[in-house]
Amino acid sequence: MKIIVCAKQVPDTNEVKIDPVKGTLIRDGVPSILNPDDANALEAALTMKDSYPGTTVSVISMGPPQASIMLYECLAMGADQAYLLSSPAFGGADTCATSTTIAAGIRKLGGFDIIFAGRQAIDGDTAQVGPQVAQRLGIPVVTYVSKVRELGDGYIIVERQLEDGYEVIKVKTPCMLTAVKELNEPRYMNVGRIIDACEKKESVTVWNENDIGLRPESCGLKASPTQVLRSFTPAPKGKGEMLTGTVTEMSSALVQKLREKHVL
Ligand SMILES: Cc1cc2nc3c(=O)[nH]c(=O)nc-3n(C[C@H](O)[C@H](O)[C@H](O)COP(=O)(O)OP(=O)(O)OC[C@H]3O[C@@H](n4cnc5c(N)ncnc54)[C@H](O)[C@@H]3O)c2cc1C
């Protein structure tokens, strides 16, 4: 079985700060990590590899050269191959251009049975890239996968997390599954594999747009229909006020306050 995992390097923070002048993310001084949901995606792939001998796990990422550090960590966790799609032509990509590039990289890798992605990246936060890659490759996608129930010949049965329960979905392979944190507990890197990964620097393969058959105008900012007009951190809201008393007293006070604010 061939499994591909989409992994993104992200700033190690849930509170992304935005430069108020440039409107871009402030990355200085923020360490980078493997996106948390992608660690669950990789763990799911490695668990399948443990259970099905002959399975290979390839990790693919689009990002700057320093994203290779995160890919070495994936190799140290147990991935067999790692691919970094990196080029100045990929800069400024929105989710549309990102998924075009990742799908082109996956096509170059050849056939696959399952692609795992995270549900969402903690910096961009759109949860669009996994489904978009699936769309471009013409394969079914199940998002919010919280459990793998059964892997059969040409199908997989998974649980898909909902707000108040879960759906059980049987999907044909090849398919895309996007992972949530409830799927598993990601393993630590293996010491022996850390040394292997450090010594074999060539184990992360780097591809640019020519390598994956894309013209420069089909990737990055030039292929990004999204236009960001302004990015900003919302100002904190004023302190809330709790009303007390009987239901009648509280509802009268509420109506009074809404009148004062000309809402009613
Ligand atoms: C106009 C514009 C310009 C931008 N310019 C830049 C820029 O120059 N540099 C930059 O870093 N960001 C840039 N971004 C942000 C970038 O578009 C998104 O971070 C990226 O498209 C992924 O979207 P997301 O973070 O919401 O991922 P999500 O859709 O939330 O991610 C879901 C899953 O998809 C997979 N995935 C997502 N991104 C990648 C990736 N790069 N490689 C492998 N797997 C991935 C992961 O498995 C992830 O868990 C820009 C955005 C816009 C709108």
The ligand as a Gaussian input file, in Angstrom:
#p B3LYP/6-31G(d) Opt

LIG

0 1
 C       -2.897000      36.106000      -1.023000
 C       -2.236000      35.151000      -0.076000
 C       -0.849000      35.070000      -0.024000
 C       -0.227000      34.162000       0.834000
 N        1.122000      34.087000       0.857000
 C        1.746000      33.190000       1.632000
 C        3.164000      33.070000       1.628000
 O        3.857000      33.779000       0.907000
 N        3.747000      32.144000       2.452000
 C        2.972000      31.325000       3.253000
 O        3.528000      30.498000       3.983000
 N        1.624000      31.429000       3.263000
 C        1.006000      32.322000       2.479000
 N       -0.343000      32.423000       2.495000
 C       -1.093000      31.494000       3.330000
 C       -1.284000      30.235000       2.519000
 O       -2.140000      30.438000       1.457000
 C       -1.909000      29.160000       3.346000
 O       -1.184000      29.007000       4.533000
 C       -1.885000      27.861000       2.599000
 O       -2.549000      27.992000       1.381000
 C       -2.518000      26.745000       3.358000
 O       -3.771000      27.135000       3.820000
 P       -4.097000      26.878000       5.329000
 O       -2.908000      27.278000       6.116000
 O       -5.411000      27.482000       5.630000
 O       -4.171000      25.283000       5.374000
 P       -5.412000      24.362000       5.691000
 O       -6.267000      24.261000       4.494000
 O       -6.046000      24.730000       6.992000
 O       -4.587000      23.010000       5.868000
 C       -5.228000      21.745000       5.871000
 C       -4.196000      20.685000       5.646000
 O       -3.685000      20.783000       4.315000
 C       -2.308000      20.431000       4.300000
 N       -1.517000      21.594000       3.903000
 C       -1.818000      22.910000       3.968000
 N       -0.800000      23.660000       3.509000
 C        0.172000      22.791000       3.157000
 C        1.481000      22.944000       2.636000
 N        1.997000      24.153000       2.379000
 N        2.211000      21.822000       2.396000
 C        1.698000      20.587000       2.642000
 N        0.476000      20.384000       3.150000
 C       -0.277000      21.468000       3.399000
 C       -1.945000      20.014000       5.725000
 O       -2.145000      18.644000       5.849000
 C       -2.975000      20.795000       6.547000
 O       -3.221000      20.221000       7.807000
 C       -0.996000      33.335000       1.678000
 C       -2.397000      33.439000       1.634000
 C       -3.006000      34.323000       0.784000
 C       -4.505000      34.398000       0.779000

